[in-house]
Each structure stands twice: as structure tokens, then as C-alpha cells.
Amino acid sequence: MVDAAKLLRVDMMPSHWEHTLGAARVQHIVEHDSKGSIAFLAQNIRSADFGVRSSSRAA
């Protein structure tokens, strides 16, 4: 998606399926692939394991 966004000259791109590639790949996209050309937007990212919650979480 980053390559397509660059060709389309997109200024900003929300993260979505990139997170299925793992945290290290997302970090690489942000720091290298899109740096200087696309603002990479993300919010409400809760965990690196995509929703698996710890049973020790306080109620």
C-alpha cells in the first residue's frame, strides 16, 4: 500500500492491514518506506497481539 500511496502522491495514510505484518514491519514502514513523503496515521492501537487480552487485567 505504501508504494501505491507514493504513486498516487498521498500526503497521509492511516494504518490498517499493515499491522498484520507485525510491529517490526510497521516500524520499518514508518521509519523508512514512507518517511518524508507520507504521514503515517494510527490511533487506538491496543496491543501487539491483535486483541488477545491478559486475564490478569483489572476489572
N, C-alpha and C positions, 0 to 999 in steps of 0.2 A: 504494500500500500504506500509506503514511503516513496518508492520510485515513481509510482503513478501520480502521487501528490506533487512531486517535484516537476514532472512533465506538465501538469495542469497549473503549475505556479500557485499552489495553495499556500496561504500565509499561515494558517493554523490547522491542526489536525487533532481530533480527540482520540484518545487511546481506546481500543476496543479489543479486537481479536489478537492484537499484538501480545496481550498478557498471557495467552495460551502458549506462547513460545518460551515463557519463563522470565523471571525477574532480570537475569543477566542479559538476555537478548533485548528486553525493553530498555534497560540502561544503556546498552550499546546503541540502539536506535536513537535515543535522546542525545547521547554524548557525541556520536559520530555521524550516523546516517542522515539525520535531519538538522544537525547543528548549523546555525547560520542561515537556514533557508525556511524552515518550518517550525513554528512554535508548537510544541507537543503538549496538549492539554490533558489533564487527568484529575479526577477527584473521586472521593468516596471509595478508594481502594482499601479494602479492609484487611486482606490477608494475602500472603504469597501462595496459599494453598487453595484459593478459589472457593471460599465458603466453608471449609471444614472448620468447625469451631471447637475450641478446647472445652472439655467437660468441667474444667476447674474454674470456668468463668463465673464471677459473682453474679447473683441474680439481682 
